[in-house]
């Protein structure tokens, strides 16, 4: 089922996700719906916060992006990233390499806004899977960038927080407009909900 993606200005996007204590049918269904939602929006990643759930859960799929290659290892074995997608990561933790690079990023919660963001070139991390297994991931290229972007979401950090001040200043009017539209929508939904209760 395709879910609504929250946009900048919704306070849930600033929430640090709670650990997923148990992988049950609810979490499996949520992950499946998140994958569907990400694919429908042509995204490469989606965090639970973006669909209104403050949980340590994210989904990724870089298989359709030919122009920005990725490399990955799962539990020490080199794998073709395409064959491992989509990835569902629960309670992920990562270590960043010291070497960084600047690359263009966008975000499904910021329609038509992107920026140049400095990130670690590679990451090593671990997470739980939907099968209750712990998996170790090493990634570089677009996948490493996408994992860092999504882990930021899980901690209430947005990609605009990683922009330099000049880039953020250049986007400030668009960000304010998006924030106002989102807050208007939230207030409208709250008003409708209170009318339904009465």
C-alpha positions as CSV (number, residue, x, y, z in Angstrom):
1,X,0.0,0.0,0.0
2,X,1.3,3.4,-1.0
3,X,1.7,5.8,2.0
4,X,1.7,9.6,2.2
5,X,5.2,11.1,2.5
6,X,5.5,13.8,5.1
7,X,7.0,17.1,3.9
8,X,9.4,19.5,5.5
9,X,7.7,21.4,8.4
10,X,6.0,18.3,9.9
11,X,7.5,17.9,13.4
12,X,7.8,14.1,13.1
13,X,10.6,14.6,10.7
14,X,12.6,16.0,13.6
15,X,11.9,13.0,15.8
16,X,14.6,10.5,16.8
17,X,13.2,7.0,16.0
18,X,12.6,4.5,18.8
19,X,14.3,1.1,18.5
20,X,12.3,-1.6,17.0
21,X,12.1,-4.2,19.8
22,X,10.3,-6.9,17.9
23,X,10.0,-7.6,14.2
24,X,6.4,-8.6,13.9
25,X,3.7,-8.6,11.1
26,X,3.1,-4.9,11.7
27,X,6.8,-4.1,11.1
28,X,6.9,-6.4,8.0
29,X,3.8,-4.8,6.5
30,X,5.2,-1.3,7.3
31,X,8.5,-2.1,5.6
32,X,6.7,-3.5,2.5
33,X,4.5,-0.4,2.3
34,X,7.6,1.8,2.6
35,X,9.3,0.0,-0.3
36,X,6.2,0.4,-2.4
37,X,6.0,4.1,-1.4
38,X,9.7,4.7,-2.2
39,X,9.4,3.0,-5.6
40,X,6.2,5.0,-6.5
41,X,8.0,8.2,-5.7
42,X,11.2,7.2,-7.6
43,X,13.3,7.5,-4.4
44,X,16.4,5.6,-3.4
45,X,15.6,5.6,0.3
46,X,12.8,6.2,2.8
47,X,12.9,6.5,6.6
48,X,10.0,5.6,8.9
49,X,9.8,9.3,10.0
50,X,8.9,10.3,6.5
51,X,5.7,8.3,6.7
52,X,4.9,9.4,10.2
53,X,6.4,6.6,12.3
54,X,9.3,7.6,14.6
55,X,11.1,4.2,14.4
56,X,14.6,3.0,13.6
57,X,13.5,1.6,10.3
58,X,14.6,2.5,6.8
59,X,14.4,1.0,3.3
60,X,16.8,1.6,0.4
61,X,17.0,0.7,-3.3
62,X,19.8,2.1,-5.5
63,X,19.3,-0.5,-8.3
64,X,17.8,1.9,-10.8
65,X,20.5,4.6,-10.6
66,X,23.0,3.7,-13.3
67,X,24.8,7.1,-13.3
68,X,26.0,6.8,-9.7
69,X,27.4,3.3,-9.0
70,X,27.6,1.6,-5.7
71,X,29.7,-1.1,-4.2
72,X,28.7,-3.3,-1.3
73,X,29.7,-6.2,0.9
74,X,27.2,-8.2,3.1
75,X,28.8,-10.0,6.0
76,X,32.2,-9.6,4.4
77,X,31.2,-11.0,1.0
78,X,31.2,-8.7,-2.1
79,X,27.7,-8.7,-3.7
80,X,26.2,-6.9,-6.6
81,X,24.2,-4.1,-5.0
82,X,21.3,-4.6,-7.5
83,X,20.8,-8.2,-6.3
84,X,20.6,-7.1,-2.7
85,X,17.9,-4.4,-3.2
86,X,15.6,-3.4,-1.8
87,X,17.4,-3.3,1.6
88,X,15.4,-3.1,4.8
89,X,17.5,-1.9,7.8
90,X,16.2,-2.1,11.3
91,X,18.0,-0.4,14.2
92,X,21.0,0.4,12.0
93,X,24.3,1.7,13.2
94,X,27.2,2.9,11.1
95,X,30.9,4.0,11.2
96,X,32.0,6.6,8.7
97,X,35.2,6.5,6.7
98,X,37.5,9.5,7.2
99,X,37.6,10.3,3.5
100,X,34.7,12.5,2.3
101,X,33.3,13.7,-1.0
102,X,30.6,16.2,-2.1
103,X,27.6,15.0,-4.0
104,X,24.1,16.1,-5.0
105,X,21.3,15.0,-2.8
106,X,17.5,15.4,-2.8
107,X,14.9,14.2,-0.4
108,X,11.3,12.9,-0.9
109,X,10.3,15.2,2.0
110,X,11.7,18.3,0.1
111,X,10.1,18.1,-3.4
112,X,12.3,19.7,-6.1
113,X,14.9,20.9,-3.7
114,X,18.5,19.5,-3.8
115,X,21.9,20.5,-2.7
116,X,25.6,19.6,-2.5
117,X,26.3,17.7,0.7
118,X,29.6,16.4,2.0
119,X,29.4,12.8,3.2
120,X,31.8,10.0,4.0
121,X,32.9,8.1,0.9
122,X,32.2,4.7,2.5
123,X,30.5,3.3,5.6
124,X,30.6,0.1,7.6
125,X,27.5,-0.7,9.5
126,X,25.2,-3.3,11.0
127,X,21.5,-3.7,11.2
128,X,18.8,-6.2,11.8
129,X,16.8,-7.7,8.9
130,X,13.1,-8.7,8.7
131,X,14.3,-12.3,9.3
132,X,15.7,-11.3,12.8
133,X,19.3,-11.7,11.5
134,X,22.1,-9.2,12.2
135,X,23.8,-8.2,9.0
136,X,27.0,-6.3,8.5
137,X,27.1,-3.9,5.5
138,X,30.1,-2.2,3.9
139,X,29.1,0.3,1.2
140,X,30.6,3.0,-1.0
141,X,29.3,5.2,-3.8
142,X,25.6,6.2,-3.9
143,X,24.6,3.4,-1.5
144,X,26.9,4.8,1.2
145,X,25.5,8.3,0.7
146,X,21.9,7.0,0.8
147,X,22.5,5.0,4.0
148,X,24.0,8.1,5.6
149,X,21.0,10.3,4.5
150,X,18.5,7.8,5.8
151,X,20.3,7.3,9.1
152,X,20.2,11.1,9.6
153,X,16.4,10.9,9.2
154,X,16.2,8.2,11.9
155,X,17.9,10.6,14.2
156,X,15.8,13.6,13.3
157,X,18.5,15.2,11.1
158,X,17.5,16.6,7.7
159,X,19.8,16.9,4.7
160,X,19.4,20.7,4.8
161,X,21.2,20.6,8.2
162,X,24.3,19.3,6.3
163,X,24.3,22.2,3.7
164,X,26.7,25.0,4.0
165,X,25.2,28.3,5.1
166,X,25.4,29.9,1.6
167,X,23.4,27.0,0.0
168,X,20.9,27.1,2.9
169,X,20.5,30.9,2.5
170,X,19.9,30.5,-1.2
171,X,17.0,28.0,-0.5
172,X,15.6,29.9,2.5
173,X,12.5,31.3,0.7
174,X,11.6,27.9,-0.8
175,X,12.1,26.2,2.5
176,X,9.9,28.7,4.3
177,X,7.2,28.3,1.7
178,X,7.3,24.5,1.9
179,X,7.2,24.7,5.8
180,X,4.1,27.0,5.7
181,X,2.3,24.8,3.2
182,X,3.0,21.7,5.3
183,X,1.9,23.5,8.6
184,X,-1.3,24.7,6.8
185,X,-2.0,21.1,5.8
186,X,-1.4,19.8,9.3
187,X,-3.7,22.4,10.8
188,X,-6.4,21.6,8.2
189,X,-6.2,17.8,9.0
190,X,-6.4,18.5,12.7
191,X,-9.5,20.7,12.2
192,X,-11.1,17.9,10.1
193,X,-10.3,15.3,12.7
194,X,-11.8,17.4,15.5
195,X,-15.0,17.9,13.5
196,X,-15.2,14.1,12.9
197,X,-14.9,13.5,16.7
198,X,-17.7,16.0,17.5
